């Protein structure tokens, strides 16, 4: 596998990131973030096995290119020689080594904060619109496939995407496809929404089993800070699942440590999905908690600093 990735990526690292040799460091990072989110394997669970494998290869090539071009010294050498030999030390890696490489690359450069920042800047941008138009053309208006492939796209963005595409059709920028009409019907939209809700419900039920729901819905400063870190886009929610996916494909080690890491990965995925539920609670949840706390304080005779309340509990 190492030979395949290094030799193929060696063809042109810049083109792998849809860039030119004149690209700035910031442009390299931005392009990597976008493409990594677009092609990471776990985003394409509804594709055929062959299509998923192709997406995985693209993800690997993108990561390899970024590993070279994001390092100033390695990039300088590559620009001079046009060759990556000796730059990465990856030629002789076994499966475990490649797993560690991709895992470190993903978790080190695509953090929750960087993904949230990317999502905020990307949504509503001209880049997002261009991607939407190109994806529409590629799948001839099939909204089901468009929603599967658009970067950072979720069911919440669907109406916005449809409006953009309808406007482009009216201006004759793109062709009107019958598939677009059938897959944007109320029935089709309801089906996609139901599937998204079903996935969220399944995650919520699992979160309850893991005891995560109560923690997420607590109303205190620490949990609010925690929520800020875990409320991410659909693509970010898949990050932990992606790492698990790579582990299952490229690592044969079935040790207890690996199993523990997989369990943590699943747990993190449910935490992130549950964050959406906590967010929807919004002010209603806070108001309810405040009301309950007021009643509790009144019944216990708790003072502002909580000393009386602690005394009452001790007496009981």
C-alpha positions, 0 to 999 in steps of 0.5 A: 500500500505504501508504494501505491500511495507514495508513487501516485501522490508523487505524480503532482502533489499540488494537483492532489490538493487542487492547487498550483505551486504558487499556493500559500501555506494558508491556501494549502491548509484550507484546501486540505481541510476541504478535501479531507472532509469531502473524501473521508471514507465514513462520509460515503457509507451509502456508496458501493464498496468500489466507490468507498474504496476510491474515496479512501484512496483519494483521502490517502493521497490528499493526506500524503500530499499535505504531509509534504507540502505543509512542511516548509523544508520538505516542500522546498525540496519537492519544488526543486526536485519534483520528487518525494523520495526520502522526504517522508520516510513512509516507503517501508511502512507496514499497515500499522505504520500507515494507520498511525500516519493517517491518524496523526495527520487527521487528528493533528491538523483537523481538530474540532476547532479548525473544522468549526472555523472551516465550516463557518467560513465555508457555508454560504461562500462562493466556494460552497456554491461552486461545489454545489453547482459542480456536484449537481452537474455530476449527479444530474440533479440527484439531490440524494447524492448531492446531500451525500457529497457536499462538504459540510452539508446536512439536512439543515442545509437542504432548503438553502441548497435547493434555493440556490440550484433553483435560481441557477436553473432559472438563470440557465446556468445549469440544466434542469434535470427530471431527477432534481424535480423528483428528489426535491419533492416533499416526499423525498425531502421527508424521507431524507429528514426521517433518515437523519432523525432516525440516525440521531435517535439511534445515537441518542438511545445509545448515548443514554445507555452510555450515560452521556445524555445526563452529562450533556444536559447539565446546566453549568459552566464546564458543560457549556464549554464542553458543548462548544467543543463538541457541537460541530458540523455533520462532517466533524461528527464523523471524525471519530468514526473515520479513525475507527474506519481506518483502524479496521481497514489498515490494522490487523492488531486486535489487542485490548488497547485497540478495542478500547480505542474503538470503544472510545471512538464510538463513545465520542461519536455519540457525544457529538451527535447528542450535542445537537439535541442539547443545543435544540433544547436551548433556552427552554432547557436553561429556563426549566433547569433554573425553575427546578433549581429555584424550587429545590433551593426554596424547599431546602432553604439553601442560601446563595452560597449553598451552605444551608443546603449542605447542612440540610443534606448532612442532617438527612 
